[in-house]
Amino acid sequence: MKYLIAIFFIASVGSIFTGYVMDFQNSEKLIGFGVAGLFFIVFPLFSYYRWKDKDVKDYMLTKEKLDKMREREGDKR
């Protein structure tokens, strides 16, 4: 999966770079396809790859976690 993400990333950045450097009729389309590829293909794939085995509850701020943080803060003073 990470190789697929890397390939799409390199292709998108390459498309953007080529669109800026080369001066021909469809250079704006290359830049647009590169940006669209980053936002619609690379970023969702990367997000899925990084979060697929994680539990969302570990990252949510709940009352119990706030109380634990306050207790730890009180111990340091």
C-alpha positions in Angstrom: 0.0 0.0 0.0 2.8 2.4 0.9 4.4 1.9 -2.5 1.1 2.6 -4.3 0.8 5.9 -2.3 4.4 6.8 -3.1 3.8 6.2 -6.8 0.7 8.3 -6.8 2.5 11.0 -4.8 5.4 11.1 -7.2 3.1 11.2 -10.2 1.1 14.0 -8.8 4.1 16.1 -7.8 5.7 15.3 -11.1 2.6 16.5 -13.0 2.5 19.7 -11.0 6.2 20.4 -11.6 5.9 19.5 -15.3 3.0 21.9 -15.7 4.9 24.7 -14.1 8.2 24.1 -16.0 6.9 23.2 -19.4 5.1 25.9 -21.4 2.6 24.4 -23.7 -1.1 24.5 -24.3 -2.3 22.0 -21.6 0.1 22.9 -18.8 -2.7 24.2 -16.6 -4.5 20.9 -16.9 -1.4 19.1 -15.8 -1.2 21.3 -12.7 -4.9 20.7 -12.0 -4.7 16.9 -12.4 -1.7 16.9 -10.1 -3.5 18.8 -7.4 -6.7 16.8 -7.8 -4.6 13.6 -7.6 -3.1 14.8 -4.3 -6.4 15.7 -2.7 -8.6 12.9 -4.1 -6.2 10.0 -4.3 -3.0 10.4 -2.3 -4.4 12.0 0.9 -7.4 9.6 1.3 -5.2 6.6 0.7 -2.5 7.9 3.1 -5.2 8.6 5.8 -6.6 5.1 5.4 -3.2 3.5 5.5 -2.2 5.3 8.7 -5.5 4.9 10.6 -6.7 1.4 9.6 -5.6 -0.4 12.8 -6.2 2.4 15.2 -9.1 2.8 17.7 -10.7 6.2 17.5 -11.7 6.1 21.1 -8.0 6.4 22.1 -7.8 9.8 20.5 -11.1 11.3 21.8 -11.1 13.7 24.6 -13.6 12.4 27.3 -14.4 13.5 30.8 -12.4 10.6 32.2 -9.3 11.6 30.3 -9.7 15.2 31.3 -9.9 14.2 34.9 -6.7 12.0 34.5 -4.9 15.0 32.9 -5.9 17.3 35.8 -4.7 14.7 38.4 -1.3 14.5 36.6 -1.1 18.2 36.4 -1.7 18.5 40.1 1.0 16.0 40.9 3.7 18.1 39.1 3.1 21.2 41.1 
